C-alpha cells in the first residue's frame, strides 16, 4: 500500500480487502498433531542418517566385481547400491526440511507498507526483530531434539562423501610409492636379463652404431608391449625416455656416471620434472632440451642439470649399455623417481651441479 499523500487522495477502483482473520491451522490447534508432525520430520532425518551409514558400509563391504542386469540395464552392484543409499539420504533430508517448513513453522500471514528503496535505521532494526521472530516461530529453540536430528543427518551424510576420496587412489605410504609412482618398467631389468630399448613408433630395437652424433630418439622399454589398456598408459607415462648421441669430448660426464653411457649415447627420462610434460625440443649445438609447456631447459651434456625455467630438479638419467648384438639395453631402473615433484618425495639422491 503506497503511503504517498497524492495517492492517498486518488480514488481507488477497488477497495482494499485487507487481510482475512487468521485461522489456526489444524496442526496448531491440536498439540498431538503438532507432535506427530515433529516425529515425521525426525524420522526423515533419522532414516537419512541410516542411509548415509549404509552407503559407507556398502562402499567397503560390497565387491566392485559383481555385475547387475535388470532388463536392458547393465551395471555394477557396488555403484548401484552406493548411489541409491546416498540418493535416498539426500532425498530424506530434503523431505524433512520441507515438512518442517509446511507443518511446524508459524503460518500467520503478514502485510507491510511499501517503502522507499533506501531503508531507514528504524526499518533495519525492525528487520532484525522480524528475523528473531522468524527464528522463534521456526521452533528451533524449543525443538532441540529436532535440531539434533537434522544436525546428525547432515553430519553423517558427510561420511560417504569423505569415503569416496579413497577412489583417488591408495594412501601414498613409502611402500606404495616404491611400488607405483617411484617404479618404472626398467625395474624388471637385471644384468642377467636386460631390457632392450626400442623406438617408440616402430618398436624396433635400437642399435648403438645406428645413432649419429646430434641425433635424438624417442624410445620405450621393450617390455612395454606386453601391457594393454590402463596398465599400458600408466607404464608409458613413467617409462618414456629419450636417447641422444653427442661427441664425448663436448660433454661433461661425472666420474660416478662414466659407465652410464655408450660412446656418448646418453639416456634420460622424457618427463619434465616440473609438471610432467613430455620433452622433445632438442638443440643440437647447445645440448639443451627444452620443455614446450613452461620452457624449463635441461643440459643433457651436463647430466641433465636445469639451466632455465621453473623446474627445480635435474632430468633423471638412466644407466644404459649394449648387449652382445650391439643393441642398447638397460640393466636397472632410474635411481630417482621420474616426473614432477610431490611432498613425500626424497630428493637427496637427485644429481646437482658439481656432483662427482
N, C-alpha and C positions, 0 to 999 in steps of 0.2 A: 504494500500500500504506500503510494507516494505521499510524502508529507509537505510537498511544495505548496505554498499558500495559494498560488493561482490555480493549481489543480484542485485544491480543496473547494474552490468556488464553482468549478466546472461541473455541471450536472453529469451524472454517470448513467450510461444506457441501462446498466444492470445493477441492482442493489448488491452491496457486499453481503454474501451469505454468511460470512463469519465461519467459525469452526464449530462443528457439531459437538454436543456434550460428550465428554469422554466416557466410554463404557468399558469397564474392566473386562479383560479377556477371560475366557473360560479357565485358563491356567491360573491367572492372577486371583480369580475368585475362589479357587479351590486349592488349598495348600497341598493336598495329596496329589493332585495333578501336577503341581509345580515340582514336587519331589520325584514323581515318575519321569518327568521331562529331564530333570537333572540326572537321574540314573541312566537314562538312554544315552545322554551325552558322555557320561563317564564310561559306559560300556563301549562306545565307539573308540574312545581314547585307549581304553584297556585292550581291546582287540587289536588296535593298530600297533601297540607295543608288542603283543604276542606275535603278530605277523613279522614285525621287524626282527625279533629274536629268531623266529623260524627261518627267515631268509639267511641269517648268519649261520645257523646250523646246516641248512641246505648247502650253503656255499662250500663248507668243509666236508660234509658227510656224503653228498651225492657225487658219484664219479662223473667226470666230464665225458666219458666214453659211451654213455647209454643214449641210444637214439630213441626218438618217439615219433610214431607215424599214426596220424588220425586223418583218414581220407586223403586229401591232396596235401595235407600239412606234413612236412618232414623237418624235424628239428632235434635239438639236443635237450634231454630231460633236465639236466642241470640248469641250463639257461631258462627253460620254461618255468620251472618251479621257483627259481630265484626271482625272475621277473614278475610272476604272479603274486608272490608274497610281498614284494616291495610295492607293487601297484596297489594291492589291497590296503597296505599300511598307509599309503598316501591318501587313498580314497576315504578311508575311515576318519582320518584327521580332518579332511575337508567336510565330510558329513557332520562330524561332531561340532565343528565351528558353526556351520550353517544352522543346525538345530539349536545351538546355544543362542545365536542371534535372533532366531524366529520365536523361540519358545520361552527363553529365560530372561531376555532383556526387556526393559520397560518399553511398551508400545504406545505411549502417550504422544499425541500429535501436538506440535508447537508451531506458532507463527511469529514472525518478526518483521519489523518495519524495514522498508527499503532504505538504504543509506548511501552516502557518497562513497566512492572507491577508497578514499583515504580514511582509515579507521582512527577514531579518537582514542585517547588514553583510556577513557571510560569503557569504550567498546572492547578494547583489548583485554581490559580487566574482566569484562563480562564474559568474553570467550573463555578465559581461563577458568572462570567459575562454571561455565557450561561444560567444559571438559571434565572438571572434577565431578560435576553432577552425572556426566555420562559414565565415568568410571564407577560411581556409586550405583547407578542404575544397572550396570552390567553384572553386578553381584560379585565382582572379583574379591572384594574384601570379606564378604560373608560366605563365599563358596570356596573355601580353601582346599577342600578335597578335590573339587572340580578343577581348580587351577593346578593342583598337584598332578592330577591325571593327565592334563594337557602337557605339562612340562615333562612328565615321564614319557609320554608318547613321542614328543618331539625329540627328546634326548635319546631314546632308544632307537629312533629311526635314523639317527646319525651313525649308528653302528654298522649297518650294511654298507653305507656309503664309504666308511673308513675301511671296511674289509675289502672292498673292491680295489683298493690301492695295491693289494697283493698281486693283482693282474699285471702290474707294471713290471714284474719280474722278481726273481729271487732276491732275498736280502743280501747286499753286497759284502758278505764276510770275506776275510782274507782267502779262505779256501775256495769259495765260489768264484772270486775274482781270478784266482790262479787257474781255474778250470774253464773259464769263459773268456772274459774280455782281455785277460793277460796272456792268453794262449792262442797260437795260430796253428795252421796245419803243418807248419815246419817242425812243430814239437814231435811229430811222429818220425822224424828223421834221426838216424843214428849213423855212426861211421861204418857200421856193418851193413846198414840198409838206408843209403842216402835217398834223397828225393830229387829228381831231375827238375830243372827249371824249364818251363815251356812258354812259347809265345801265347799271349792271352787271346789271340784271334784265331790262329791256325792250329794251336795246341801242339806245334812241332817242338821237339826238344831243341834247346839252343846249344850250339857248338861254340866253344870259345874262339876257335880260329875264324869263325864266320863274322864276328863282330869287328867293325872297323873303328879306328880312333875317332872320337867325336860322336859316335852313334849311341842313341838311347833307345832301349827296347822295353815295352810294357810286357810284364811276364806274370806267371802264376806258378804255384807248385803243381806238379803233375797229378798228385792225388786229389786235387780239387774236382776232377772229372768224375770221381766216384760218388759225389754228393748230388742231391737234387733238391729242388723247391727251396723251402725256407733255409734248410741247412746249407745249401749251396750259396745262397745270398749272404748269409751271416759269415760264412768262412771266407768268401771272396772279399767282403768288406774289410777283413783284417789281414788277409794274406797277399793282397795285391802288392807287387813290387816293381821296381824299375831297375834295369841293368844298363850301365853306361861304361864305355871304354874310353880311357884318357891316357895320354902319354905319361908313363910312370915318373918321368923326370919333371913333369909340370905340376904334380900334385903332392900334397903333404899326407904321408901315411904314418901315423904314430906307431911306435915300436910294439905296442900291445895289439895292433891290428895288422901286422906285417903279413900274416898268413890268412887274412880275411879276403884277400883279393887275388885275382889270377891275371898276371901280366897287365895290370892297370884296369882290369874289369872289376867294378865295384857294384854292390847290390844294396839298395835302400828300400825302405817302406815307401809305398806310393801315397800314403795317407798323411796329410798335413797334421802337424802336432798342435795346430791352433784350434780349429773346429772340425777337422776330419775331412776336408775336401780332397779329392784326388788331384795329384800334381803331375803335370807332363810338359810344362813350358820350359824348354831346355835351351840355355845359352851356351853354345859350344866354346866360345872364346874365353868366357869368364868362369866356366864350370859351375854356373849358378842355375838353380832350379827354382822357378817362380810359381807360387800358388795363385791360380786365377781368381780365387774368392776374395782374399784380403791382402794380396801382394806380399805375403811372407816369402822371404827369399833364403834359400839354403845353399851353402857352398859344398858341393859334392866332392870337390877337390881337396877339402879340408874336413873330412869326417862328418859332413852334413851339418856343420855349425850354422846357426842363424846369423845372417848378415843384415837383414832388414825385415821390418814388418812386425806384426803383433805376436807371432809365435815366440814362445819362451823356451822351447826345448829343441835340441838338435834332432834331425831326422834319424830314426833308428836304422842302423846298418846291420845287414845280415852277413854272416860269415859264409863264404862260398868256396868251392873247389871244382875239380874236374875228375870225371871217372876215367876208367881205362879206355873208353872210346872217345874221349875228348869233350864230352858233354858237361855243361855246367850243372853242379849239384849243390845241395845244402845238406849239412850233416847235423844241424842243430837249429833250435828256434832263435828268435830275436832275444837278446839278453835283457831288453827293457820292453815294457808294453808299447805297442804301436798306437797311433791315433792321438786324439786330443787328451788333455789332462782331466783328472777328476780328483775329488777331495781325498780319497783313500790311496791315491797312487804314491808309490815310493819313488822319488826322483833322485835318490842318492847315487844310483848307477848310471845316470844319464851322462853322455860324453859332453865335456865342456872344453872350450878353447884352452889349449895349454896342457891338456891331459896327455900323458905319455902313451 
